[in-house]
C-alpha cells in the first residue's frame, strides 16, 4: 500500500474528485483526461520528492504522525 493511499481514504477522495471534475469542467472521466494531457505534454507526473517538497511543514508533520513516523 502506498504512502498516499494510507493517508487518505482512497475511495472517498476519488469519488469527490470525479464529482468535482464533472461539476466544474463537464469531464466525466478525469483519469482518461489526465492521461491524455500527460501524453500531449501539458502535464507531468510528479516524483514523490517533488510532492514532499511542496508540502508545508505542518501538513508533513500530520502525515508523519498518522504513519507513526518521526
C-alpha distances in whole Angstrom, upper triangle without the diagonal:
4,7,9,7,7,10,11,12,11,14,17,16,16,19,21,20,22,25,25,26,28,30,31,31,31,28,27,24,23,20,23,25,22,22,26,26,24,26,30,29,29,25,23,19,18,17,15,18,20,17,18,21,22,21,23,24,24,20,19,20,19,15,16,17,15,12,15,16,20
4,6,5,6,9,10,12,11,14,16,15,15,19,20,19,21,24,24,24,27,29,29,29,30,27,26,23,21,18,22,23,20,20,24,24,22,24,27,26,26,22,20,16,15,13,11,14,16,14,14,18,18,17,20,21,21,18,16,18,17,13,14,16,14,11,15,15,18
4,6,5,6,9,12,11,15,16,15,16,19,20,19,21,24,24,24,27,29,28,29,30,28,27,24,22,20,23,24,21,22,25,25,23,26,28,27,26,22,20,16,14,13,10,13,14,12,11,15,16,14,17,17,17,14,12,14,13,9,10,12,10,8,12,12,15
4,5,5,6,9,9,12,13,11,12,16,16,15,18,20,20,20,23,25,25,25,27,24,24,21,19,17,21,21,18,20,23,22,21,24,26,25,24,20,18,15,13,13,10,13,14,10,11,15,14,13,16,16,16,13,12,14,13,9,11,13,11,10,14,14,17
4,5,5,7,6,9,11,10,11,14,15,15,17,19,20,20,23,24,25,25,26,24,22,20,18,17,20,21,19,20,23,23,22,25,27,26,25,22,20,17,16,15,13,16,17,14,15,18,18,16,19,20,19,16,15,17,15,11,14,15,12,11,15,16,19
4,6,7,8,12,13,12,14,17,17,17,20,22,22,23,26,27,28,28,30,27,26,24,22,20,24,25,23,24,27,27,25,28,31,30,29,25,23,20,18,18,15,17,19,15,15,19,19,17,19,19,18,15,14,15,13,10,11,12,9,8,12,13,16
4,7,9,12,12,11,13,16,16,16,19,21,20,22,25,26,26,27,28,26,25,24,22,20,24,25,22,24,27,26,25,28,30,29,28,24,23,20,18,17,14,17,17,14,13,17,16,14,16,16,15,11,11,12,10,7,9,10,7,8,11,13,15
4,5,9,8,7,10,12,12,13,16,17,17,19,21,22,23,24,25,23,22,21,19,18,22,22,20,22,25,25,24,27,29,28,27,23,22,19,18,18,16,19,19,15,15,19,17,15,17,18,17,13,14,15,12,10,13,13,10,11,15,16,19
4,6,6,6,9,10,11,12,15,16,17,19,20,21,22,24,24,23,21,20,18,18,22,23,21,23,26,26,25,28,30,30,28,25,24,21,21,21,19,22,22,18,19,22,21,19,21,22,20,17,17,18,15,13,16,16,13,14,17,19,22
4,6,5,6,8,10,10,12,14,15,16,18,20,21,22,22,20,18,17,15,14,18,19,18,19,22,22,22,25,27,27,25,22,22,19,18,19,17,21,21,17,19,22,21,19,21,23,22,18,18,20,17,15,18,19,15,16,19,21,24
4,6,5,6,9,10,11,12,14,15,17,18,20,21,21,19,16,15,15,14,18,19,18,20,23,23,23,26,28,28,26,24,24,21,21,22,21,24,24,21,22,25,24,22,25,26,25,21,22,24,21,18,21,22,18,19,23,24,27
4,6,5,6,9,10,11,12,14,16,16,18,20,20,18,17,16,15,16,19,20,19,21,24,24,24,27,29,29,27,24,24,22,22,23,22,25,24,21,22,25,23,21,23,25,23,20,21,23,19,18,21,21,18,19,23,24,27
4,6,5,6,9,10,11,12,14,15,16,18,18,17,16,15,13,13,17,18,16,19,21,21,21,24,26,26,24,21,21,19,19,20,19,22,21,17,19,22,20,18,20,22,21,17,19,21,18,16,19,20,17,18,22,23,26
4,5,5,6,9,10,11,12,14,15,16,16,14,12,11,10,10,14,14,14,16,18,19,19,22,23,24,22,19,19,18,18,20,19,22,21,18,20,23,21,20,23,25,24,20,21,24,21,19,22,23,20,21,24,26,28
4,5,5,6,9,10,11,12,14,15,15,13,11,11,11,12,15,16,16,18,20,21,21,24,25,26,24,22,23,21,22,24,23,26,25,22,24,26,24,23,25,28,26,23,24,26,23,21,25,26,22,23,27,28,31
4,6,5,6,9,10,10,12,14,14,13,12,13,12,13,16,16,16,19,21,21,22,25,26,26,23,21,22,21,21,24,23,26,24,21,23,25,22,21,23,26,24,21,23,25,22,21,24,25,22,23,27,28,30
4,5,5,6,9,10,10,11,12,11,10,10,8,10,13,13,12,15,17,17,18,21,22,22,20,17,19,18,18,21,20,23,21,18,21,23,20,20,22,25,24,20,22,24,22,20,24,25,22,24,27,28,30
4,5,5,6,9,10,10,10,8,7,7,6,9,11,11,12,15,16,16,18,20,21,22,20,18,20,19,20,23,23,26,24,21,24,26,23,23,26,28,27,24,25,28,25,24,27,28,26,27,30,31,33
4,6,5,6,8,10,9,9,8,10,10,12,15,14,15,18,19,19,21,23,24,25,22,21,23,22,23,26,26,29,27,24,26,28,25,25,27,30,28,25,27,29,26,25,29,30,27,28,32,33,35
4,5,5,6,8,9,9,10,11,10,13,15,14,14,18,19,18,20,23,23,23,20,19,21,21,21,24,24,27,25,22,24,26,23,22,24,27,26,23,25,28,25,24,28,29,26,28,31,32,34
4,6,5,5,6,6,7,8,7,10,12,10,11,15,15,14,17,19,19,20,17,16,19,19,20,23,24,26,24,22,25,26,23,23,25,29,28,25,26,29,27,26,29,31,28,29,33,34,36
4,6,6,4,5,5,8,8,12,13,12,13,16,17,17,19,21,21,23,20,19,22,22,24,27,27,30,28,25,28,30,27,27,29,32,31,28,30,33,30,29,32,34,31,32,36,37,39
4,6,6,8,9,12,12,15,17,15,16,20,20,19,22,24,24,25,22,21,24,24,25,29,29,31,29,26,29,30,27,27,29,32,31,28,30,33,30,29,33,34,31,33,37,37,39
4,6,8,10,13,12,15,16,14,15,19,19,17,20,23,22,23,19,19,22,23,24,27,28,30,27,25,28,28,25,25,27,30,29,27,29,32,29,29,32,34,31,33,36,37,38
4,5,9,11,10,13,14,11,13,16,15,15,18,20,19,20,17,17,20,21,23,26,27,29,27,25,28,29,25,26,28,32,31,28,30,33,31,30,34,35,33,34,38,38,40
4,6,9,10,13,13,11,14,17,16,16,19,21,20,22,19,19,22,23,25,28,29,32,29,27,31,32,28,29,31,35,34,31,33,36,34,32,36,37,35,36,39,40,42
4,6,6,10,10,8,10,13,13,13,16,17,17,19,17,17,19,20,22,25,27,29,27,25,28,30,27,28,30,33,33,30,31,34,32,30,34,35,33,34,37,38,40
4,6,9,9,9,12,14,14,15,17,19,19,21,19,19,21,21,23,26,27,30,28,26,29,31,28,29,31,34,34,30,32,34,32,30,34,35,32,33,37,37,40
4,6,6,6,9,10,11,13,15,16,17,19,17,16,18,18,20,23,24,28,26,24,27,29,27,27,30,33,33,29,30,33,31,29,32,34,31,31,35,35,38
4,5,5,6,9,10,10,12,14,15,16,14,13,15,15,17,20,21,24,22,20,24,25,23,24,27,30,29,26,27,30,28,26,29,31,28,29,33,33,35
4,5,5,6,9,10,11,12,14,15,14,13,14,13,15,18,19,22,21,19,22,24,22,23,27,29,29,26,26,29,28,25,28,30,27,27,31,31,34
4,6,5,6,9,10,11,12,14,14,13,14,14,17,20,22,25,23,22,25,27,25,26,30,33,33,29,30,33,31,29,31,34,31,31,35,35,37
4,6,5,6,9,10,11,12,11,11,13,14,17,20,22,24,22,21,25,26,24,25,28,32,32,28,29,32,31,29,32,34,32,32,35,35,37
4,5,5,6,9,10,11,9,8,10,10,13,16,18,21,18,17,21,22,20,22,25,28,29,25,26,29,28,26,29,31,29,29,32,32,34
4,5,5,6,9,10,10,9,10,10,13,16,18,21,19,19,22,24,22,24,27,30,31,28,28,31,30,27,30,33,30,30,34,33,35
4,5,5,6,9,9,9,11,12,16,19,21,24,22,21,25,26,24,26,30,33,34,30,31,34,33,31,33,36,34,33,37,36,38
4,5,5,6,5,6,8,11,14,17,20,22,19,19,23,23,22,24,27,30,31,28,28,32,32,29,32,34,33,32,36,35,37
4,5,5,6,5,6,8,11,14,17,19,17,17,21,21,20,23,26,29,30,27,27,31,30,28,30,33,31,31,34,33,35
4,5,8,8,9,11,14,17,20,22,20,21,24,25,24,26,30,33,34,31,31,34,34,31,33,36,35,34,37,36,38
4,6,8,10,12,16,19,22,24,21,22,26,26,24,27,30,33,35,32,32,36,35,33,35,38,37,36,39,38,40
4,6,7,10,13,16,20,21,18,19,23,23,21,24,28,31,32,30,29,33,33,31,33,36,35,34,38,36,37
4,7,10,13,16,19,20,17,18,22,21,20,23,25,29,30,28,28,32,31,29,32,35,33,33,37,35,36
4,7,9,13,16,17,14,15,18,18,17,19,22,26,27,24,24,28,28,26,28,31,30,29,33,32,33
4,6,9,13,14,11,12,16,16,15,18,21,24,26,23,23,26,27,24,26,29,28,27,31,29,30
4,7,10,12,10,10,14,15,14,16,20,23,24,21,20,24,24,21,23,26,25,24,27,26,27
4,7,8,6,7,10,11,11,13,17,19,21,18,17,21,21,18,20,23,23,21,25,23,24
4,5,5,6,9,10,11,13,17,18,21,18,16,20,20,17,18,22,21,20,23,21,22
4,5,5,6,9,10,11,15,16,18,15,13,16,17,14,15,18,18,16,19,17,18
4,5,5,6,9,10,13,14,17,15,13,16,17,15,15,19,19,17,20,17,17
4,6,5,6,9,12,14,17,15,13,17,18,16,17,20,20,19,22,20,20
4,5,5,7,10,12,14,12,10,14,15,13,14,17,17,17,19,18,18
4,5,5,9,10,12,10,8,11,13,10,11,15,15,14,17,15,15
4,6,8,9,12,11,9,13,15,13,14,17,18,18,20,17,17
4,7,9,12,10,10,13,14,13,15,18,18,19,21,19,19
4,6,8,6,6,10,11,10,12,14,15,16,18,16,16
4,6,5,6,9,10,11,12,14,16,17,18,17,16
4,5,5,6,9,10,10,12,14,15,16,14,13
4,5,5,6,9,10,11,12,14,15,14,13
4,5,5,6,9,10,11,13,14,14,13
4,5,5,6,9,10,11,12,11,10
4,5,5,6,9,10,10,9,8
4,5,5,6,9,10,10,10
4,5,5,6,9,9,10
4,5,5,6,5,6
4,5,5,6,7
4,5,8,10
4,5,9
4,7
4
